[in-house]
Amino acid sequence: MTLLAKPSFLKSRIRVGLWTTVALASLCTSHTNAAPIYKVVDEQTGQVTFTDRPQDYEQQAGKQVSQTAITTGNETSRSTSLNTTTNSNTSRQSSSASQIATTTESPAINTKVTTPVNYQLVITEPSEERAYRRPVQNIDVNVQIKPALQAGDSARIYFDDKEVAQGLSASIATVDVLPGAHTIKAVVQSETGQTLEQITRTVYVIQNTTTLQDNKRKAAQLLAYQKLAWYQKLMLKLRQQEVAQSQ
């Protein structure tokens, strides 16, 4: 009976020893997996990374490494931690991209609609319809405008639809103007050439008969003098001097 009980006792001790070894191995494995977690911060971008291998970052410039109270767990917790870090980085990148997109958006263009100014024009000279003697008289034109010209707008003066001046005054010679009725027009134009306001005045040019006759008489006298011989010109000149002295 004693010999049969001894092997049974030895078998029980071996079984207890095996369980003890398994428990110690499990405890050692638990302590081995429970490694500290380190927090790595990029000083330039502010990106945060968690790792159990701080030696991979300690030699890198611009990396701030610090130990946290977190330790590594089983594969499930490690996977959860990695997913959390990935989601945090993805969220941060999305936020940064959104900020960049907001910053690079072109500002809205404010379109300012301007209302055309209602100008009032008055031709002060000639103040009414009148006649001018050709060729001795010039046609002087003066225009008044209210309100003052705005930036980009301009005033022009036309004579028979031909521009003769830019501004509010002009002097038109009648030497080459044919006798008859003629039109003076003052126009205000926008920067694009649009007519904003205009006013017209009719004037008449007549031939100065007395002046024309005097000019013809002087021309005839000059032609006759040029046809005289030299001694005749000398005698005519002496006679003119005698008449001048007698007066």
SEDREN-360425 format. One record per residue (C-alpha): x, z, y; residue number from 1; residue in three letters. Coordinates in Angstrom, 3 decimals. Layout:
! SEDREN-360425
        xx        zz        yy  num  residu
         X         Z         Y  NUM     ALA
...
This chain:
! SEDREN-360425
        xx        zz        yy  num  residu
     0.000     0.000     0.000    1     MET
     2.850     0.783     2.341    2     THR
     4.497    -2.534     1.671    3     LEU
     1.285    -4.452     2.403    4     LEU
     0.642    -2.661     5.759    5     ALA
     4.147    -3.269     7.126    6     LYS
     3.878    -7.029     7.481    7     PRO
     0.533    -6.594     9.189    8     SER
     2.103    -4.209    11.704    9     PHE
     4.978    -6.598    12.380   10     LEU
     2.532    -9.437    12.930   11     LYS
     0.642    -7.359    15.510   12     SER
     3.856    -6.569    17.411   13     ARG
     4.835   -10.222    17.471   14     ILE
     1.408   -11.143    18.851   15     ARG
     1.657    -8.517    21.605   16     VAL
     5.123    -9.776    22.501   17     GLY
     3.872   -13.326    22.789   18     LEU
     1.064   -12.321    25.120   19     TRP
     3.488   -10.343    27.240   20     THR
     5.823   -13.352    27.501   21     THR
     2.937   -15.631    28.492   22     VAL
     1.804   -13.155    31.173   23     ALA
     5.304   -12.872    32.620   24     LEU
     5.709   -16.653    32.627   25     ALA
     2.395   -17.035    34.421   26     SER
     3.393   -14.410    36.986   27     LEU
     6.722   -16.123    37.575   28     CYS
     4.973   -19.465    37.966   29     THR
     2.578   -17.937    40.467   30     SER
     5.423   -16.530    42.516   31     HIS
     7.279   -19.832    42.282   32     THR
     4.281   -21.820    43.614   33     ASN
     3.595   -19.311    46.397   34     ALA
     6.257   -20.825    48.734   35     ALA
     5.926   -20.246    52.501   36     PRO
     4.484   -22.998    54.711   37     ILE
     6.293   -24.086    57.884   38     TYR
     4.800   -25.558    61.038   39     LYS
     6.684   -28.503    62.615   40     VAL
     5.810   -29.517    66.209   41     VAL
     7.046   -32.776    67.763   42     ASP
     8.069   -31.801    71.325   43     GLU
     7.445   -35.311    72.660   44     GLN
     4.101   -36.235    71.097   45     THR
     2.775   -32.752    70.280   46     GLY
     2.004   -33.816    66.724   47     GLN
     1.802   -30.877    64.287   48     VAL
     2.939   -31.164    60.651   49     THR
     2.812   -28.470    57.931   50     PHE
     5.443   -28.520    55.171   51     THR
     7.092   -26.336    52.534   52     ASP
    10.413   -28.152    53.033   53     ARG
    11.613   -27.115    56.510   54     PRO
    15.113   -28.374    55.753   55     GLN
    13.793   -31.946    56.104   56     ASP
    13.009   -31.356    59.803   57     TYR
    15.529   -28.753    60.993   58     GLU
    18.224   -31.386    61.563   59     GLN
    15.908   -33.713    63.499   60     GLN
    16.078   -33.657    67.287   61     ALA
    12.914   -32.731    69.145   62     GLY
    11.346   -30.884    66.185   63     LYS
    10.314   -27.215    66.565   64     GLN
    10.066   -25.503    63.128   65     VAL
     8.386   -22.108    62.638   66     SER
     7.161   -20.195    59.538   67     GLN
     3.463   -19.437    59.150   68     THR
     1.579   -16.828    57.117   69     ALA
     0.214   -19.553    54.835   70     ILE
     1.637   -19.975    51.330   71     THR
     1.252   -22.774    48.865   72     THR
    -1.547   -22.431    46.303   73     GLY
    -2.785   -24.595    43.466   74     ASN
    -3.063   -28.355    43.633   75     GLU
    -6.611   -28.147    44.976   76     THR
    -5.630   -26.006    47.978   77     SER
    -2.560   -28.178    48.616   78     ARG
    -4.733   -31.284    48.572   79     SER
    -7.192   -29.606    50.942   80     THR
    -4.345   -28.677    53.311   81     SER
    -2.985   -32.212    53.267   82     LEU
    -6.438   -33.658    53.914   83     ASN
    -6.939   -31.231    56.793   84     THR
    -3.591   -32.259    58.329   85     THR
    -4.368   -35.947    57.841   86     THR
    -7.817   -35.601    59.389   87     ASN
    -6.353   -33.642    62.306   88     SER
    -3.727   -36.330    62.908   89     ASN
    -6.330   -39.096    62.586   90     THR
    -8.649   -37.315    65.034   91     SER
    -5.761   -36.805    67.489   92     ARG
    -4.730   -40.472    67.236   93     GLN
    -8.341   -41.581    67.757   94     SER
    -8.594   -39.324    70.804   95     SER
    -5.321   -40.702    72.201   96     SER
    -6.472   -44.294    71.603   97     ALA
    -9.762   -43.519    73.341   98     SER
    -7.921   -42.059    76.338   99     GLN
    -5.614   -45.088    76.517  100     ILE
    -8.578   -47.459    76.336  101     ALA
   -10.331   -45.513    79.071  102     THR
    -7.194   -45.571    81.227  103     THR
    -6.554   -49.294    80.775  104     THR
   -10.099   -50.333    81.574  105     GLU
   -10.113   -52.464    84.680  106     SER
   -11.938   -50.873    87.616  107     PRO
   -15.273   -52.273    88.593  108     ALA
   -15.158   -54.765    91.429  109     ILE
   -17.301   -53.741    94.360  110     ASN
   -18.907   -56.865    95.730  111     THR
   -19.862   -56.314    99.345  112     LYS
   -22.672   -58.542   100.539  113     VAL
   -22.338   -59.336   104.227  114     THR
   -25.309   -60.393   106.308  115     THR
   -24.647   -63.330   108.682  116     PRO
   -24.589   -62.344   112.352  117     VAL
   -27.338   -63.728   114.573  118     ASN
   -25.371   -65.262   117.432  119     TYR
   -26.844   -66.221   120.803  120     GLN
   -25.213   -69.113   122.689  121     LEU
   -25.590   -70.041   126.347  122     VAL
   -23.931   -73.007   128.077  123     ILE
   -23.175   -71.650   131.541  124     THR
   -21.404   -74.818   132.727  125     GLU
   -22.982   -77.270   133.103  126     PRO
   -25.933   -74.937   133.587  127     SER
   -28.397   -77.824   133.539  128     GLU
   -28.541   -81.565   133.101  129     GLU
   -26.390   -83.209   135.731  130     ARG
   -24.461   -86.375   136.514  131     ALA
   -20.706   -86.875   136.859  132     TYR
   -18.971   -89.681   138.715  133     ARG
   -16.531   -91.672   136.673  134     ARG
   -13.516   -91.519   136.811  135     PRO
   -12.909   -88.901   139.505  136     VAL
   -14.900   -86.021   138.020  137     GLN
   -14.175   -84.084   134.828  138     ASN
   -16.915   -82.429   132.777  139     ILE
   -16.077   -78.708   132.629  140     ASP
   -17.799   -76.805   129.794  141     VAL
   -18.110   -73.007   129.502  142     ASN
   -20.015   -71.172   126.769  143     VAL
   -21.049   -67.534   126.417  144     GLN
   -21.681   -65.921   123.021  145     ILE
   -23.291   -62.625   121.977  146     LYS
   -22.248   -60.634   120.027  147     PRO
   -18.521   -61.291   119.894  148     ALA
   -17.231   -63.560   117.164  149     LEU
   -16.710   -61.785   113.856  150     GLN
   -13.588   -62.177   111.739  151     ALA
   -13.544   -65.613   110.091  152     GLY
   -16.141   -67.170   112.437  153     ASP
   -15.151   -69.736   115.088  154     SER
   -16.634   -71.594   118.062  155     ALA
   -16.201   -75.321   118.685  156     ARG
   -17.269   -77.750   121.427  157     ILE
   -18.335   -81.317   120.700  158     TYR
   -18.850   -84.303   123.029  159     PHE
   -21.057   -86.977   121.444  160     ASP
   -20.459   -85.346   118.001  161     ASP
   -16.681   -85.547   118.464  162     LYS
   -14.810   -82.242   118.523  163     GLU
   -12.989   -81.834   121.827  164     VAL
   -12.043   -78.125   121.785  165     ALA
   -11.950   -74.965   119.686  166     GLN
   -13.128   -71.973   121.669  167     GLY
   -15.627   -71.359   124.420  168     LEU
   -14.358   -73.708   127.151  169     SER
   -13.270   -77.321   127.572  170     ALA
   -12.536   -79.930   130.245  171     SER
   -13.561   -83.498   129.418  172     ILE
   -12.095   -86.385   131.429  173     ALA
   -14.520   -89.180   132.306  174     THR
   -11.918   -91.918   132.711  175     VAL
   -12.641   -93.357   129.283  176     ASP
   -16.305   -92.320   129.125  177     VAL
   -18.828   -95.102   129.459  178     LEU
   -21.638   -94.693   131.989  179     PRO
   -24.854   -93.317   130.513  180     GLY
   -26.267   -90.204   128.792  181     ALA
   -23.969   -88.021   126.692  182     HIS
   -24.450   -84.833   124.632  183     THR
   -22.432   -81.624   124.810  184     ILE
   -22.798   -79.307   121.794  185     LYS
   -21.421   -75.807   121.192  186     ALA
   -21.345   -74.656   117.557  187     VAL
   -20.499   -71.376   115.806  188     VAL
   -19.232   -71.868   112.264  189     GLN
   -18.430   -69.477   109.443  190     SER
   -15.131   -69.408   107.566  191     GLU
   -16.619   -71.776   104.977  192     THR
   -17.733   -74.293   107.626  193     GLY
   -21.388   -73.281   107.633  194     GLN
   -23.154   -73.704   110.987  195     THR
   -24.444   -70.315   112.119  196     LEU
   -25.717   -71.252   115.590  197     GLU
   -25.572   -74.214   117.982  198     GLN
   -26.789   -75.304   121.420  199     ILE
   -26.809   -78.706   123.167  200     THR
   -26.830   -79.975   126.727  201     ARG
   -27.294   -83.552   128.049  202     THR
   -25.105   -84.874   130.861  203     VAL
   -24.899   -88.262   132.585  204     TYR
   -21.858   -90.246   133.610  205     VAL
   -22.251   -92.767   136.453  206     ILE
   -19.836   -95.275   137.884  207     GLN
   -18.353   -94.261   141.229  208     ASN
   -19.038   -97.519   143.150  209     THR
   -17.164   -96.514   146.317  210     THR
   -14.058   -95.464   144.431  211     THR
   -14.194   -98.585   142.305  212     LEU
   -14.415  -100.797   145.386  213     GLN
   -11.520   -98.970   147.067  214     ASP
    -9.401   -99.382   143.970  215     ASN
   -10.190  -103.090   143.808  216     LYS
    -9.331  -103.545   147.493  217     ARG
    -6.016  -101.720   147.107  218     LYS
    -5.161  -103.760   144.036  219     ALA
    -5.873  -106.997   145.904  220     ALA
    -3.727  -105.922   148.891  221     GLN
    -0.826  -105.008   146.594  222     LEU
    -1.039  -108.340   144.840  223     LEU
    -1.036  -110.220   148.176  224     ALA
     1.950  -108.218   149.450  225     TYR
     3.923  -109.026   146.300  226     GLN
     3.335  -112.752   146.881  227     LYS
     4.839  -112.663   150.429  228     LEU
     8.338  -113.935   151.145  229     ALA
    10.977  -111.398   151.982  230     TRP
    10.985  -112.110   155.712  231     TYR
     7.193  -111.874   155.778  232     GLN
     7.389  -108.464   154.107  233     LYS
     9.993  -107.429   156.742  234     LEU
     7.780  -108.589   159.632  235     MET
     4.762  -106.792   158.102  236     LEU
     6.742  -103.605   157.783  237     LYS
     7.942  -103.791   161.441  238     LEU
     4.391  -104.388   162.611  239     ARG
     3.156  -101.348   160.688  240     GLN
     5.875   -99.238   162.324  241     GLN
     4.856  -100.443   165.810  242     GLU
     1.240   -99.542   165.129  243     VAL
     2.231   -96.125   163.906  244     ALA
     4.372   -95.475   167.014  245     GLN
     1.651   -96.581   169.390  246     SER
    -0.759   -94.086   167.846  247     GLN
